[in-house]
């Protein structure tokens, strides 16, 4: 027979734990206490609407009062208030919340934030003493409760004349930052910007201008400092809103930012509640700077902008808000990783984004193409990191070529396969990542009848590798990775106009003139007479490996910026001019000149080398 018992908890140890470990940030205390005030106000409104409270509601604005001289911060509401019995029940029992019992009775009528009863005790993170002065909406006398951060408390008659509650924090010496006006203003802007009950923090001065020219003068107007927009856009019906409304709200969230490309209005009631607006911003190449711009709310209470457990990685680049009461204001965020509601929300958001992109493409293909340079980053990132999104993206993900033509991926494969299929039955997708620098290579490839993609996005290297894995018998080859005739390997070979002996002489001249090519080699090939006499090529494998290392911030060590030198034995400057020269010195000098001409074409000549090349060119022209 096993013995049963009860674990003993020493109450004097609970306050140090609350002070140090209940929340990760001290500043959370204000959010928690305002949330309690919102709940108290919501309750009295609910009781009034149901006929259970007959009195006048009056002005329900919540006041935040700062008294630096007396070192106090007060949160004052005109909500439901508490009787002495309720104070003893809800304040003297840690984690016993009045919200739970109220929700059981009015769950369909009240939007209550708090459920856990721990929020109130966050006050002791910054206060050496907490006073609660409260009066119930019922005909009971006011009550005052005082505690100095230990299990002992005092309770007696309060001073309030009207219903509601004052939470008075006597700020401790190590938390005096919370007695600064700007600090409290910033916290209110951060956590209370969209709460559904007005919050007032004293007065503020607004400047208006009157008159024209020299007579123009500033007029300062003092007005109430109302912190919040109580009816944010995401709570409204999408069919009642115009584009201007969404743009104005974006500007409210991110002042001075460029207009968003478009947006998605989220609104779902089952199997979980979720509202919000996600904006597609214009991106720059610094993707990390764009992250953490989605704000997570629970019943309009700000929770965090670190939403990586809720929003798929590729959508962290979006901006906007998500609001769900199914993500409560808990003391821990660890549940996010395993919570079933969170997983459903993640899947739902991914699906909605894919549906929006598909509808935009089908509705107006040209407008979608015009936005592709910005939208493409989201789509490509999603295809790489999210399997379901990859599948959905096949109906709107585009490839763009150097002629500014767009195609869906499978359509493009079908288009180029007849010409760009190699001897191994692989479809070779040629690409450039810099149109200007690789212009001559692009032109040469197009002369062969090939099509060249433009892959210059910051994550295109990852996308190409991903598509090579997902699409059967497809490979990407950069347009300058080899001579044009070898980009798509065919069975046929061109013949050189030179004999093997002459080719050997040409190679010897170049090897003597150029010396060792670090990380590369010199080779001769029979190319078209219209191709350049000497070409620089950059091996695809080595180049990709280096670029991937750079993107991942890895050390490159001694890996050279490798290139190969290809001598076109069918070009007349090689086949005729060099061999016809009498002097060995002239041959080597001319070989070096042709090599530097190829380097110039690749922007590889800089500084002194470029200056010397120009001087040599002038000498040749004399």
C-alpha positions in Angstrom: 0.0 0.0 0.0 1.5 3.3 -1.1 1.3 6.3 1.2 -0.1 9.6 -0.1 0.9 13.1 1.0 1.0 16.7 0.0 4.1 18.6 -1.1 4.9 21.5 1.1 5.7 24.9 -0.4 7.4 27.6 1.7 5.5 30.8 0.9 8.4 33.1 1.9 10.3 31.7 -1.1 7.7 32.6 -3.7 8.4 36.3 -4.0 12.1 36.0 -4.9 11.1 33.6 -7.6 8.4 35.9 -8.9 10.8 38.8 -8.8 13.6 37.1 -10.7 12.1 34.4 -12.9 8.4 34.9 -13.5 9.0 37.0 -16.6 12.1 37.4 -18.8 11.8 41.3 -18.9 11.1 43.6 -16.0 9.1 45.9 -18.2 6.4 43.3 -18.6 4.9 44.3 -15.3 3.1 47.3 -16.9 1.6 45.2 -19.6 0.3 42.7 -17.0 -1.2 45.4 -14.7 -2.9 47.2 -17.6 -4.2 43.9 -18.9 -5.8 43.4 -15.4 -7.4 46.9 -15.6 -8.7 46.1 -19.1 -10.3 42.9 -17.8 -11.9 44.7 -14.9 -13.3 47.2 -17.4 -14.5 44.5 -19.8 -16.3 42.8 -17.0 -18.3 45.8 -16.0 -19.3 46.5 -19.6 -20.3 42.8 -20.0 -22.4 42.9 -16.8 -24.0 46.1 -17.9 -24.9 44.7 -21.3 -26.4 41.6 -19.8 -28.5 43.7 -17.3 -26.6 42.4 -14.2 -25.3 45.9 -13.5 -27.8 48.7 -13.5 -25.7 51.8 -12.8 -24.0 54.3 -15.1 -20.8 53.1 -16.8 -19.4 56.6 -17.1 -16.0 57.3 -18.6 -14.1 54.0 -18.6 -10.7 55.4 -19.6 -7.8 53.8 -17.7 -5.3 56.3 -16.2 -1.6 55.8 -15.8 -0.3 58.3 -13.1 3.3 58.9 -12.5 4.5 60.7 -9.3 8.3 61.0 -9.5 8.5 62.9 -6.2 6.7 60.2 -4.2 8.3 57.4 -6.3 4.9 55.9 -7.2 3.3 54.6 -10.4 -0.5 54.1 -10.3 -2.7 52.1 -12.7 -6.3 53.3 -12.2 -9.4 51.7 -13.7 -13.1 52.3 -13.4 -13.9 48.6 -13.8 -15.7 46.0 -11.7 -13.7 46.6 -8.5 -13.4 44.0 -5.6 -15.0 43.4 -2.3 -12.9 42.5 0.8 -13.8 38.8 0.2 -12.7 39.0 -3.4 -9.4 40.7 -2.4 -8.6 37.9 0.0 -9.6 35.3 -2.6 -7.8 36.7 -5.6 -4.8 38.6 -4.2 -3.9 36.4 -1.3 -3.8 33.2 -3.4 -1.0 33.2 -6.0 -2.2 31.9 -9.4 -5.8 32.2 -8.5 -7.4 34.3 -11.1 -10.8 36.1 -11.0 -10.8 35.8 -14.8 -11.4 32.0 -14.8 -14.7 32.1 -12.7 -16.0 35.1 -14.8 -15.3 33.4 -18.1 -17.2 30.3 -17.0 -20.3 32.4 -16.7 -19.8 35.0 -19.6 -17.4 33.1 -22.0 -19.4 34.1 -25.0 -19.8 37.8 -24.1 -16.5 38.9 -22.6 -13.1 39.3 -24.1 -10.9 38.5 -21.1 -7.2 38.7 -21.3 -5.9 37.1 -18.1 -6.4 33.5 -17.1 -3.5 32.6 -14.8 -3.6 35.0 -11.8 0.2 35.6 -11.9 0.1 38.9 -13.7 -0.6 41.0 -10.7 2.5 39.7 -8.9 4.7 41.0 -11.6 4.4 44.3 -9.8 6.9 43.1 -7.3 9.6 42.9 -10.0 9.9 46.7 -9.8 8.1 47.7 -6.5 9.2 47.5 -2.9 5.5 48.0 -1.8 2.2 47.5 -3.6 -1.1 49.1 -2.5 -4.4 48.1 -3.9 -7.3 50.6 -3.3 -10.5 49.1 -4.7 -14.3 49.4 -4.5 -16.7 46.9 -5.9 -19.6 47.7 -8.2 -21.7 46.0 -5.5 -22.8 47.9 -2.4 -19.8 47.0 -0.3 -17.3 49.3 1.3 -13.9 50.2 -0.3 -10.9 48.0 0.6 -7.2 48.7 0.8 -4.6 45.9 0.6 -0.9 46.5 1.2 2.1 44.1 0.7 5.8 44.8 0.8 7.0 41.8 -1.2 6.7 39.1 1.4 3.9 36.7 2.4 2.6 39.2 5.0 -0.1 41.7 4.0 -2.3 44.3 5.5 -6.0 44.8 4.7 -8.4 47.5 5.8 -10.8 50.2 4.7 -10.1 51.8 1.4 -10.5 55.5 0.2 -12.1 55.1 -3.2 -15.5 56.8 -3.5 -16.4 55.2 -6.9 -16.2 51.7 -8.3 -12.9 50.6 -9.7 -9.3 49.9 -8.6 -6.0 51.8 -8.0 -2.8 49.7 -8.2 -0.2 51.9 -6.6 3.4 50.8 -7.0 6.1 52.2 -4.7 9.1 51.8 -7.1 12.2 50.2 -5.6 15.6 51.9 -5.7 16.9 49.5 -8.3 14.0 50.2 -10.7 13.9 54.0 -10.8 14.0 54.0 -14.6 10.2 53.4 -14.3 9.7 56.8 -12.8 10.9 58.5 -16.0 8.1 59.9 -18.2 9.7 58.8 -21.5 10.3 55.3 -20.2 6.6 54.8 -19.3 5.5 56.5 -22.6 7.7 54.1 -24.6 6.3 51.0 -22.7 2.7 52.2 -23.2 3.4 52.7 -27.0 4.9 49.2 -27.1 2.5 47.1 -25.1 -0.8 49.1 -25.1 -1.0 50.7 -28.6 -4.1 48.7 -29.6 -5.9 47.8 -26.4 -9.7 48.0 -26.7 -10.2 50.3 -23.7 -8.8 53.9 -23.9 -5.6 54.5 -21.8 -4.6 57.9 -20.8 -1.1 59.0 -19.7 -1.5 62.6 -18.6 -1.4 65.4 -21.1 0.5 66.1 -24.3 1.2 69.2 -26.4 0.3 69.3 -30.1 1.6 72.0 -32.4 -0.6 73.6 -35.1 0.5 76.4 -37.5 -1.5 79.5 -38.2 -1.1 82.2 -40.9 1.1 82.4 -44.0 4.7 83.5 -44.8 6.2 85.8 -42.2 3.0 85.9 -40.2 3.0 82.1 -39.8 3.3 81.1 -36.1 3.1 78.0 -34.1 0.2 77.4 -31.7 0.7 74.8 -28.9 -2.4 73.0 -27.9 -2.6 70.8 -24.8 -4.7 67.7 -25.0 -5.2 64.4 -23.3 -2.5 61.9 -24.1 -4.6 58.9 -25.2 -2.1 56.1 -25.9 -4.1 53.6 -28.0 -6.1 53.0 -31.1 -9.0 51.0 -29.6 -10.3 49.8 -32.9 -7.3 48.6 -35.0 -7.7 47.7 -38.6 -7.2 44.0 -38.2 -10.4 43.8 -36.1 -12.5 45.2 -38.9 -14.3 43.4 -41.7 -12.0 43.2 -44.8 -15.0 44.0 -47.2 -15.5 47.3 -45.4 -11.9 48.5 -46.0 -10.1 50.2 -48.9 -6.5 50.1 -50.0 -5.9 53.5 -48.4 -7.0 52.1 -45.0 -4.4 49.3 -45.2 -1.7 51.7 -46.3 -2.5 54.2 -43.5 -2.4 51.4 -40.9 1.0 50.2 -42.3 2.3 53.8 -41.8 0.9 53.7 -38.3 2.9 50.5 -37.6 6.1 51.5 -39.5 6.3 55.3 -39.9 8.5 56.6 -42.8 8.6 53.1 -44.5 8.0 52.7 -48.2 4.5 51.5 -49.2 4.0 47.8 -48.9 3.6 45.7 -52.1 0.3 44.1 -50.9 -1.2 42.5 -47.8 -3.2 39.6 -46.5 -6.1 40.1 -44.0 -6.3 37.1 -41.8 -9.7 36.2 -40.2 -10.6 32.8 -38.9 -12.8 31.5 -36.0 -12.4 27.7 -36.3 -10.5 25.5 -35.3 -8.8 28.5 -33.6 -9.3 32.2 -33.4 -6.9 34.4 -35.4 -7.1 37.8 -36.9 -4.3 40.0 -38.3 -2.8 41.7 -41.3 0.4 40.6 -42.9 2.2 43.0 -45.3 4.7 42.2 -48.1 7.3 45.0 -47.8 9.8 46.1 -50.3 13.0 44.3 -49.4 16.7 45.1 -49.6 19.5 42.6 -49.6 20.0 42.6 -45.8 17.3 40.1 -45.0 18.3 39.9 -41.3 17.4 43.6 -40.9 13.9 42.9 -42.2 13.0 40.2 -39.7 11.2 40.6 -36.4 8.7 43.1 -37.8 5.6 41.0 -37.2 3.9 41.9 -33.9 2.1 39.2 -31.9 -1.0 40.2 -29.9 -3.3 38.3 -27.6 -6.7 40.1 -27.4 -5.0 43.3 -28.6 -2.3 43.0 -25.9 1.2 43.1 -27.3 3.1 39.9 -26.6 6.3 39.9 -28.7 7.9 40.5 -32.0 9.8 37.3 -31.8 7.3 35.1 -33.7 9.7 32.4 -35.2 7.8 29.7 -33.4 4.5 30.8 -34.9 5.3 32.1 -38.3 7.3 30.0 -40.8 10.9 31.1 -41.2 10.4 32.5 -44.7 7.5 34.6 -43.6 9.5 36.4 -40.9 10.3 38.8 -43.7 6.7 40.0 -43.7 5.5 42.9 -41.6 2.2 43.3 -39.7 0.3 42.0 -36.8 -1.2 38.6 -35.7 -3.7 38.5 -32.9 -5.0 35.3 -31.3 -6.5 34.6 -27.9 -5.3 31.0 -28.3 -1.8 32.3 -27.7 -2.2 33.5 -24.1 -0.1 35.9 -22.1 1.7 33.1 -20.3 4.8 33.3 -18.1 6.7 31.0 -20.5 7.1 30.8 -24.3 8.3 27.2 -24.3 4.8 25.9 -25.0 4.9 27.5 -28.4 7.2 24.8 -29.8 4.8 22.0 -29.0 1.3 23.6 -28.7 -1.1 22.2 -31.2 -2.9 25.5 -31.8 0.4 27.1 -32.7 1.1 24.4 -35.2 -2.3 24.9 -36.8 -1.8 28.7 -36.9 1.6 28.2 -38.7 0.0 25.9 -41.3 -2.9 28.3 -41.8 -0.7 31.3 -42.3 1.5 29.4 -44.9 -1.7 28.3 -46.7 -3.2 31.8 -46.8 0.0 33.4 -48.1 0.2 30.8 -50.9 -3.4 31.3 -51.8 -2.9 35.1 -51.9 0.1 34.9 -54.2 -1.7 32.4 -56.5 -4.7 34.7 -56.7 -2.6 37.8 -57.4 -0.8 35.9 -60.2 -4.0 34.7 -61.8 -5.8 38.0 -61.4 -3.1 40.1 -63.1 0.0 38.3 -64.4 1.7 41.5 -65.6 1.3 43.3 -62.3 2.6 40.2 -60.5 5.7 40.1 -62.8 6.3 43.8 -62.1 6.5 43.1 -58.4 8.5 39.8 -58.8 11.9 41.3 -57.9 10.5 42.0 -54.4 8.0 39.2 -54.1 10.4 36.6 -55.5 12.5 36.7 -52.3 9.6 35.6 -50.2 8.6 32.9 -52.7 12.1 31.5 -53.2 12.8 31.5 -49.4 9.6 29.7 -48.8 10.3 27.1 -51.5 13.6 26.3 -49.9 12.4 26.1 -46.3 8.8 24.8 -46.5 7.9 21.6 -48.4 4.2 22.4 -48.6 4.8 25.9 -49.7 7.2 24.6 -52.4 4.4 22.4 -53.8 1.9 25.3 -53.7 4.4 27.7 -55.3 4.6 25.7 -58.5 1.5 27.7 -59.7 3.1 31.2 -59.2 6.9 30.9 -58.8 8.6 32.6 -61.7 11.9 32.4 -63.5 13.2 35.5 -65.2 15.6 35.5 -68.1 18.0 38.2 -69.3 15.5 39.4 -71.8 13.1 40.3 -68.9 10.8 37.4 -69.9 9.0 35.5 -67.1 7.9 31.8 -67.0 6.5 29.4 -64.5 9.2 26.8 -63.6 7.8 23.8 -65.5 6.8 26.0 -68.5 10.4 27.2 -68.7 11.8 23.7 -68.6 9.5 22.6 -71.4 10.6 25.7 -73.4 14.4 25.2 -73.3 14.6 21.4 -73.2 14.7 20.9 -77.0 17.8 23.0 -77.4 19.5 22.8 -73.9 19.4 19.0 -73.3 22.9 17.6 -73.0 24.2 14.2 -74.0 23.3 12.8 -70.6 19.6 13.7 -71.2 19.8 16.5 -68.6 18.2 19.9 -69.2 20.9 22.5 -68.7 19.6 25.8 -67.3 22.1 28.6 -68.1 22.1 31.6 -65.8 23.9 34.9 -65.2 24.1 36.7 -61.9 25.4 40.0 -63.3 24.1 41.1 -66.6 26.6 43.8 -67.2 29.8 41.9 -66.1 28.7 38.8 -68.0 27.3 40.5 -71.1 29.7 39.0 -73.6 29.0 35.4 -72.3 25.2 36.0 -72.4 25.5 37.3 -76.0 27.6 34.3 -77.0 25.1 31.9 -75.4 22.2 33.6 -77.1 24.1 33.4 -80.5 24.1 29.6 -79.9 20.3 29.7 -79.5 20.4 29.3 -75.8 18.3 31.1 -73.2 19.9 32.6 -70.1 18.2 33.0 -66.8 18.9 36.0 -64.5 19.6 34.6 -61.0 20.9 37.6 -59.0 18.8 37.3 -55.9 20.7 36.9 -52.6 19.2 33.4 -52.1 19.3 32.2 -55.8 22.3 29.9 -55.1 20.2 28.0 -52.5 17.2 27.9 -54.8 19.2 26.4 -57.7 20.5 23.6 -55.6 17.0 23.0 -54.3 15.5 22.8 -57.8 18.3 20.5 -58.9 17.3 18.1 -56.1 13.5 18.4 -56.7 13.4 18.5 -60.5 14.5 15.3 -62.3 17.5 15.6 -64.7 17.9 19.4 -64.3 21.2 21.2 -63.7 22.1 24.9 -63.5 25.3 26.1 -65.2 26.5 29.7 -65.0 27.1 31.2 -68.4 30.8 32.1 -67.7 31.7 28.7 -66.2 32.9 27.3 -69.6 33.2 28.2 -73.2 29.8 28.5 -74.9 30.2 25.2 -76.8 30.8 23.3 -73.6 28.0 24.9 -71.5 25.5 22.2 -72.8 27.7 19.2 -73.5 26.8 17.6 -76.8 28.4 14.7 -78.7 29.7 16.8 -81.6 33.1 18.5 -81.4 34.4 21.4 -83.5 37.7 20.9 -85.4 40.7 23.2 -85.1 42.2 24.8 -88.1 45.6 24.2 -86.6 47.5 20.9 -86.5 48.3 19.2 -83.2 51.9 20.4 -83.4 50.7 24.0 -83.9 48.3 23.8 -81.0 51.2 22.6 -78.8 53.2 25.6 -79.8 50.4 28.0 -79.0 49.9 26.4 -75.6 53.7 26.7 -74.9 53.7 30.4 -75.8 50.8 31.1 -73.4 52.1 29.0 -70.6 55.5 30.7 -70.8 53.9 34.2 -71.0 51.3 33.8 -68.3 53.1 31.5 -65.9 51.1 29.5 -63.3 47.4 30.2 -63.1 46.6 30.0 -59.4 43.6 27.7 -58.8 43.2 27.1 -62.6 44.8 26.0 -65.8 45.4 26.9 -69.4 43.8 24.9 -72.2 43.3 25.2 -76.0 39.9 24.6 -77.7 38.5 24.8 -81.2 35.8 27.3 -80.8 33.9 29.4 -83.3 36.1 32.0 -85.2 33.5 34.6 -83.9 34.2 33.8 -80.3 36.9 35.7 -78.5 40.6 34.7 -78.9 41.0 34.1 -75.2 38.3 33.5 -72.6 38.2 33.4 -68.9 35.9 30.7 -67.4 35.0 30.1 -63.8 34.5 26.4 -62.8 30.9 25.9 -61.7 31.6 23.6 -58.7 34.4 25.7 -57.2 32.5 28.9 -57.7 29.3 27.6 -56.1 31.2 26.2 -53.1 32.9 29.6 -52.5 29.7 31.6 -52.9 27.8 29.3 -50.5 30.6 29.6 -47.9 30.4 33.4 -48.2 26.7 33.5 -47.7 27.0 31.3 -44.6 29.7 33.5 -43.2 32.3 30.7 -43.3 36.0 31.3 -43.5 37.3 30.9 -47.1 40.8 30.0 -46.0 43.2 29.9 -48.8 40.6 29.0 -51.4 41.6 31.0 -54.5 39.3 33.0 -56.7 39.9 30.4 -59.4 39.5 30.8 -63.2 40.7 28.9 -66.2 42.2 30.4 -69.4 40.8 29.0 -72.7 42.6 29.8 -76.0 40.5 29.7 -79.1 42.6 28.0 -81.7 40.2 29.0 -84.5 40.4 32.7 -83.9 42.6 34.4 -86.5 44.6 36.3 -83.9 45.7 32.9 -82.5 45.7 30.7 -85.6 47.5 33.3 -87.8 49.0 36.3 -86.1 50.8 34.8 -83.1 52.3 31.9 -85.2 53.3 34.4 -87.9 55.4 36.5 -85.4 59.1 36.0 -85.7 60.2 37.1 -82.2 59.6 34.9 -79.2 59.4 38.0 -77.1 56.7 39.5 -79.3 54.7 36.2 -79.3 54.7 36.1 -75.5 53.9 39.8 -75.1 51.0 39.4 -77.5 49.7 36.3 -75.7 49.9 38.2 -72.4 48.0 41.1 -74.1 45.2 38.7 -75.3 45.0 37.3 -71.8 44.6 40.7 -70.2 42.0 41.6 -72.8 40.0 38.6 -71.6 40.6 39.7 -68.0 39.4 43.3 -68.8 36.2 41.7 -70.2 35.7 40.2 -66.7 36.5 43.4 -64.8 39.6 41.6 -63.4 42.0 44.4 -64.3 42.4 47.0 -61.5 44.7 49.8 -60.5 48.3 49.4 -61.8 47.5 46.4 -64.0 44.7 48.3 -65.7 47.0 51.3 -66.2 49.8 49.1 -67.7 47.3 47.5 -70.0 46.2 50.9 -71.4 49.8 51.9 -72.0 50.4 48.6 -73.9 47.3 49.1 -76.0 48.5 52.6 -77.0 51.9 51.1 -78.0 50.2 48.5 -80.2 48.3 51.3 -81.9 51.4 53.3 -82.8 
